[in-house]
Structure formats: C-alpha cells, structure tokens
Amino acid sequence: MLLELECIPCILNMSASMIRLLDLDESHARKIFAEILKIPSLRLDFSDTTSPDVIELVMTKIMRASGDQDPFSSAKKKQNDIALKLYPSLRSLIEESPDQLLTAVRLSILGNAIDFMVPHSMEHLERTIRENLESEIPVKEYEEFKNRLARSKLVLIFGDNSGEIVFDRLLIEAIRKICNPDIVYVVRSMPAMNDSTLEEAQFTGMDRVVRVLENGIQGPFPGTRIRRCSTEVRELVRTADMIISKGGGNFDSLDEEKEDMKGRVSFLLLSKCAPYHRVFGVPPFRPIMAHF
C-alpha cells in the first residue's frame, strides 16, 4: 500500500516516540528529528513510496545518530518479557476454547497491538486481549484460512513485532494440532524498530517450534520486499502453498507484490489507521484477515 496523507503524521509521531525511547538530551533529540523532517516523502513528495520505505530512512538516521545498530533492543526485550509472562494463560485460553484455531488466530492478530504507539505494560496488553478477543472475523475469511492450511504442505510466515512473535508461536502450535505442514517463520535480518530478528526468535523459543530464517534484507526495513530478500527466502515464496503475512509493515510492502502470490497470501493485522479502514472496511482496532 502506497503512502497516504494520514501516514505522514503517523510516521512523525512514531519517530518522536522512538527518539524519546533513546533518552537523549533535548538538543540531540531535536537535531535527529530535524534530520528526519528533511526526508522528501514527509514533505508530500511520496509517489511510489510505502510507509516501510520511509521508516527505513528514519531508522537509518536514528541508528547513525545514536551509534547503535539495535537502538531499541531493550524495548524489544521488555515486549517479549511481557508476552512470555502471558504465554501460559494464553495457551490455556486456547486449549479451553471450542475452536482452538480461531482463538489462536484472534490472539495472533491482537499481538499486532504491540508496537511503539501503545503502552507496553502487561495490564494494558491483558486489557486489550480481554476487550477484543471476541472481535468478529468473517466466517468466509476464516473458512478460507482453514482450507488453505488443510491443503498446504509448506507454510511461510512473515513475522512482525517483538512480543507479537510469542502470539505467533501460539498460532503455530494450534496449527500443528489440526494439520502438519512444514512451517518456516521469517524474521528481519537487521533490526528495524521493534521488529523481531533472529535474536528475538531465539529468546522467545520460536526457533524450537519451527524453522526460523532471516529475510536477507540488508537495511532497517520494517516490512518485506521480496526482491530484496535472500535467494532462499525468494525460493520459499515461489514454492510455498500458503504465505501468512503478519502486521501492517508487511502488508504495506507486500501489498505491492501480492499479485505474484495470488491465491496463496493471507494478511493478518489490526486495523490501526484510516487507510486500513478504507482498504478493508474494518472499524478501528479490529482484526483484519484478508486473502489474495
């Protein structure tokens, strides 16, 4: 999905939040933000540009200014710690559900709430889950998701945020109970905001559940651009029976390449903004499951 007007204040707000996480003095913080404001796309020159493209430029400026290649590692660890503490109760919630896969799908999508734009306390996350766990996923879309799983031998999942990766683990464990495809979980090769890398996959135990691969993209790109991925990942995209894309960054970037995956890609994310509401017709902060 190409950049829209609402994306600009969203990216600027996210940039300010990221800078504040670095705990810099006000002069240094303002200097970094002034550099970010020079990005052409943030001054309405954004034809053929997606949000992840702009955020990659933002991340590059922040990394250079801070001298840290993973400036938000402590925030990622906090998000994973919170999610791992919730893991046992969430697993029980799934096991007690009359439709375990549906509950796991809902939780996996709700895990997308963990980002730089919301509080990161366990209480907030528990409240978010409690308030939204029964959010409707259209029967037609859910049935298509199950049908795709049932006929798949190879499922490729493009992961998104830290914390959210624990919710994805729950989904994978639920999938294993009804069918047994080969599942490969793809993470970022380089740190990008709070997105999961191999380090986070190992910390959360995802690597003990399925095969985990880095995407091969050499840059802090918070999404998935197939042509920038490694040869191995591109081959998996070509051969996978089903591709599950988690989160907004992956949707924004993969949306431009989805025709190459027609009939095989399923997007799971939250409706966090007006552009998603327009594209999917889903009210704010409600689950999105869409198949292409």
FIRO-640350 format. One record per residue (C-alpha): x, y, z. Coordinates in steps of 0.2 Angstrom, whole numbers, padded with zeros to 4 digits. Example, Ala and Ser with C-alpha at 12.3 -4.5 7.8 and 13.67 -1.06 7.14 Angstrom:
% residues 2
+-------+-------+-------+
|  east | north |    up |
+-------+-------+-------+
|  0062 | -0022 |  0039 |
|  0068 | -0005 |  0036 |
+-------+-------+-------+
END
This chain:
% residues 292
+-------+-------+-------+
|  east | north |    up |
+-------+-------+-------+
|  0000 |  0000 |  0000 |
|  0007 |  0017 | -0005 |
|  0009 |  0031 |  0007 |
| -0006 |  0041 |  0010 |
| -0009 |  0058 |  0019 |
| -0013 |  0050 |  0036 |
|  0004 |  0041 |  0035 |
|  0014 |  0056 |  0037 |
|  0008 |  0062 |  0054 |
|  0009 |  0044 |  0060 |
|  0027 |  0042 |  0055 |
|  0032 |  0058 |  0063 |
|  0023 |  0053 |  0079 |
|  0032 |  0036 |  0078 |
|  0048 |  0045 |  0075 |
|  0046 |  0056 |  0090 |
|  0042 |  0041 |  0101 |
|  0057 |  0031 |  0095 |
|  0068 |  0046 |  0099 |
|  0061 |  0048 |  0116 |
|  0065 |  0029 |  0119 |
|  0083 |  0033 |  0117 |
|  0083 |  0045 |  0132 |
|  0094 |  0059 |  0124 |
|  0096 |  0076 |  0129 |
|  0083 |  0088 |  0121 |
|  0096 |  0096 |  0109 |
|  0102 |  0080 |  0102 |
|  0084 |  0074 |  0101 |
|  0078 |  0089 |  0091 |
|  0093 |  0088 |  0080 |
|  0089 |  0070 |  0075 |
|  0070 |  0075 |  0072 |
|  0076 |  0090 |  0061 |
|  0086 |  0077 |  0050 |
|  0070 |  0066 |  0049 |
|  0060 |  0081 |  0043 |
|  0071 |  0083 |  0028 |
|  0065 |  0066 |  0021 |
|  0056 |  0071 |  0005 |
|  0042 |  0059 |  0007 |
|  0037 |  0068 |  0024 |
|  0035 |  0084 |  0014 |
|  0022 |  0077 |  0002 |
|  0034 |  0070 | -0011 |
|  0029 |  0052 | -0010 |
|  0024 |  0044 | -0026 |
|  0028 |  0026 | -0027 |
|  0033 |  0025 | -0009 |
|  0027 |  0014 |  0006 |
|  0027 |  0018 |  0024 |
|  0041 |  0005 |  0027 |
|  0052 |  0014 |  0014 |
|  0051 |  0030 |  0024 |
|  0053 |  0022 |  0041 |
|  0069 |  0013 |  0034 |
|  0076 |  0031 |  0031 |
|  0070 |  0036 |  0048 |
|  0078 |  0021 |  0056 |
|  0095 |  0024 |  0047 |
|  0096 |  0042 |  0053 |
|  0092 |  0036 |  0071 |
|  0105 |  0022 |  0071 |
|  0118 |  0034 |  0064 |
|  0114 |  0047 |  0077 |
|  0114 |  0035 |  0091 |
|  0129 |  0025 |  0085 |
|  0119 |  0009 |  0089 |
|  0114 | -0004 |  0076 |
|  0100 | -0010 |  0088 |
|  0094 |  0005 |  0097 |
|  0078 | -0002 |  0103 |
|  0084 | -0019 |  0110 |
|  0079 | -0015 |  0127 |
|  0061 | -0011 |  0122 |
|  0060 | -0027 |  0112 |
|  0066 | -0037 |  0127 |
|  0053 | -0029 |  0138 |
|  0039 | -0033 |  0125 |
|  0045 | -0051 |  0124 |
|  0046 | -0052 |  0143 |
|  0028 | -0046 |  0144 |
|  0022 | -0058 |  0131 |
|  0031 | -0073 |  0138 |
|  0023 | -0070 |  0155 |
|  0006 | -0071 |  0147 |
|  0010 | -0086 |  0137 |
|  0004 | -0099 |  0149 |
| -0013 | -0091 |  0152 |
| -0015 | -0088 |  0133 |
| -0011 | -0106 |  0130 |
| -0024 | -0111 |  0142 |
| -0036 | -0099 |  0135 |
| -0034 | -0108 |  0118 |
| -0035 | -0125 |  0125 |
| -0051 | -0121 |  0133 |
| -0059 | -0114 |  0118 |
| -0072 | -0123 |  0107 |
| -0062 | -0118 |  0092 |
| -0044 | -0118 |  0096 |
| -0038 | -0112 |  0079 |
| -0050 | -0097 |  0079 |
| -0044 | -0091 |  0096 |
| -0026 | -0093 |  0091 |
| -0029 | -0083 |  0075 |
| -0038 | -0069 |  0085 |
| -0023 | -0069 |  0098 |
| -0010 | -0069 |  0084 |
| -0019 | -0053 |  0076 |
| -0021 | -0045 |  0093 |
| -0002 | -0047 |  0096 |
|  0000 | -0034 |  0082 |
| -0005 | -0021 |  0095 |
|  0012 | -0022 |  0102 |
|  0021 | -0008 |  0094 |
|  0029 |  0009 |  0098 |
|  0012 |  0018 |  0098 |
|  0004 |  0010 |  0113 |
|  0009 |  0007 |  0131 |
|  0019 | -0008 |  0135 |
|  0013 | -0014 |  0152 |
|  0006 | -0031 |  0155 |
| -0010 | -0023 |  0161 |
| -0013 | -0014 |  0145 |
| -0010 | -0030 |  0135 |
| -0021 | -0040 |  0145 |
| -0035 | -0027 |  0144 |
| -0033 | -0026 |  0125 |
| -0035 | -0045 |  0124 |
| -0050 | -0046 |  0135 |
| -0059 | -0032 |  0126 |
| -0055 | -0038 |  0109 |
| -0054 | -0057 |  0110 |
| -0072 | -0059 |  0103 |
| -0070 | -0047 |  0089 |
| -0078 | -0054 |  0074 |
| -0068 | -0062 |  0060 |
| -0079 | -0065 |  0045 |
| -0084 | -0083 |  0043 |
| -0080 | -0084 |  0025 |
| -0062 | -0077 |  0028 |
| -0059 | -0089 |  0042 |
| -0065 | -0104 |  0032 |
| -0054 | -0099 |  0018 |
| -0039 | -0098 |  0030 |
| -0043 | -0116 |  0037 |
| -0045 | -0123 |  0019 |
| -0028 | -0115 |  0014 |
| -0020 | -0123 |  0029 |
| -0028 | -0140 |  0026 |
| -0021 | -0141 |  0008 |
| -0004 | -0134 |  0012 |
|  0012 | -0144 |  0013 |
|  0023 | -0128 |  0015 |
|  0018 | -0113 |  0025 |
|  0028 | -0097 |  0025 |
|  0025 | -0084 |  0039 |
|  0032 | -0067 |  0038 |
|  0034 | -0061 |  0056 |
|  0032 | -0044 |  0063 |
|  0035 | -0036 |  0080 |
|  0043 | -0042 |  0096 |
|  0030 | -0048 |  0109 |
|  0019 | -0052 |  0094 |
|  0031 | -0066 |  0090 |
|  0025 | -0075 |  0106 |
|  0007 | -0074 |  0100 |
|  0013 | -0081 |  0083 |
|  0020 | -0096 |  0092 |
|  0003 | -0100 |  0100 |
| -0004 | -0099 |  0082 |
|  0009 | -0111 |  0075 |
|  0006 | -0123 |  0090 |
| -0013 | -0123 |  0086 |
| -0010 | -0126 |  0068 |
|  0001 | -0141 |  0072 |
| -0014 | -0149 |  0081 |
| -0025 | -0149 |  0066 |
| -0013 | -0152 |  0052 |
|  0006 | -0154 |  0050 |
|  0013 | -0143 |  0036 |
|  0031 | -0138 |  0035 |
|  0032 | -0121 |  0043 |
|  0045 | -0108 |  0040 |
|  0045 | -0092 |  0051 |
|  0054 | -0077 |  0043 |
|  0061 | -0063 |  0054 |
|  0071 | -0047 |  0049 |
|  0090 | -0049 |  0046 |
|  0093 | -0031 |  0053 |
|  0085 | -0023 |  0067 |
|  0070 | -0011 |  0062 |
|  0061 | -0003 |  0076 |
|  0054 | -0016 |  0087 |
|  0053 | -0030 |  0074 |
|  0059 | -0047 |  0078 |
|  0076 | -0053 |  0072 |
|  0084 | -0070 |  0075 |
|  0089 | -0064 |  0092 |
|  0071 | -0062 |  0097 |
|  0066 | -0078 |  0089 |
|  0078 | -0087 |  0100 |
|  0074 | -0078 |  0115 |
|  0055 | -0082 |  0114 |
|  0058 | -0100 |  0109 |
|  0051 | -0098 |  0091 |
|  0067 | -0107 |  0084 |
|  0062 | -0123 |  0095 |
|  0045 | -0123 |  0087 |
|  0048 | -0121 |  0068 |
|  0062 | -0117 |  0057 |
|  0067 | -0098 |  0058 |
|  0075 | -0089 |  0043 |
|  0081 | -0071 |  0042 |
|  0074 | -0062 |  0027 |
|  0091 | -0056 |  0020 |
|  0086 | -0038 |  0018 |
|  0101 | -0028 |  0021 |
|  0094 | -0012 |  0029 |
|  0082 | -0007 |  0044 |
|  0067 | -0010 |  0033 |
|  0051 | -0014 |  0044 |
|  0042 | -0024 |  0031 |
|  0045 | -0037 |  0017 |
|  0051 | -0033 |  0000 |
|  0053 | -0049 | -0009 |
|  0066 | -0043 | -0022 |
|  0077 | -0038 | -0008 |
|  0076 | -0054 |  0001 |
|  0089 | -0068 |  0001 |
|  0088 | -0081 | -0013 |
|  0082 | -0094 |  0000 |
|  0068 | -0084 |  0005 |
|  0063 | -0079 | -0013 |
|  0063 | -0098 | -0017 |
|  0052 | -0101 | -0002 |
|  0040 | -0088 | -0008 |
|  0039 | -0096 | -0025 |
|  0036 | -0114 | -0018 |
|  0025 | -0111 | -0003 |
|  0007 | -0116 | -0003 |
|  0002 | -0103 |  0009 |
|  0010 | -0087 |  0014 |
|  0005 | -0078 |  0030 |
|  0009 | -0060 |  0032 |
|  0008 | -0053 |  0049 |
|  0006 | -0034 |  0053 |
|  0005 | -0018 |  0045 |
|  0023 | -0016 |  0039 |
|  0022 | -0032 |  0030 |
|  0005 | -0028 |  0022 |
|  0011 | -0011 |  0016 |
|  0026 | -0018 |  0007 |
|  0019 | -0035 |  0001 |
|  0003 | -0027 | -0005 |
|  0014 | -0020 | -0019 |
|  0019 | -0038 | -0024 |
|  0004 | -0048 | -0019 |
| -0001 | -0052 | -0037 |
|  0015 | -0063 | -0038 |
|  0007 | -0073 | -0023 |
| -0011 | -0073 | -0029 |
| -0021 | -0087 | -0021 |
| -0008 | -0090 | -0008 |
| -0006 | -0075 |  0003 |
| -0016 | -0071 |  0019 |
| -0014 | -0055 |  0028 |
| -0017 | -0054 |  0047 |
| -0016 | -0037 |  0055 |
| -0025 | -0025 |  0066 |
| -0035 | -0010 |  0058 |
| -0024 |  0003 |  0066 |
| -0027 |  0018 |  0054 |
| -0039 |  0026 |  0042 |
| -0031 |  0020 |  0027 |
| -0033 |  0002 |  0033 |
| -0051 |  0006 |  0036 |
| -0053 |  0012 |  0019 |
| -0045 | -0003 |  0011 |
| -0053 | -0017 |  0021 |
| -0069 | -0008 |  0028 |
| -0064 | -0014 |  0045 |
| -0068 | -0002 |  0060 |
| -0053 |  0005 |  0070 |
| -0043 | -0008 |  0081 |
| -0052 | -0023 |  0074 |
| -0044 | -0039 |  0067 |
| -0041 | -0040 |  0048 |
| -0040 | -0056 |  0039 |
| -0039 | -0054 |  0020 |
| -0034 | -0067 |  0007 |
| -0027 | -0063 | -0010 |
+-------+-------+-------+
END
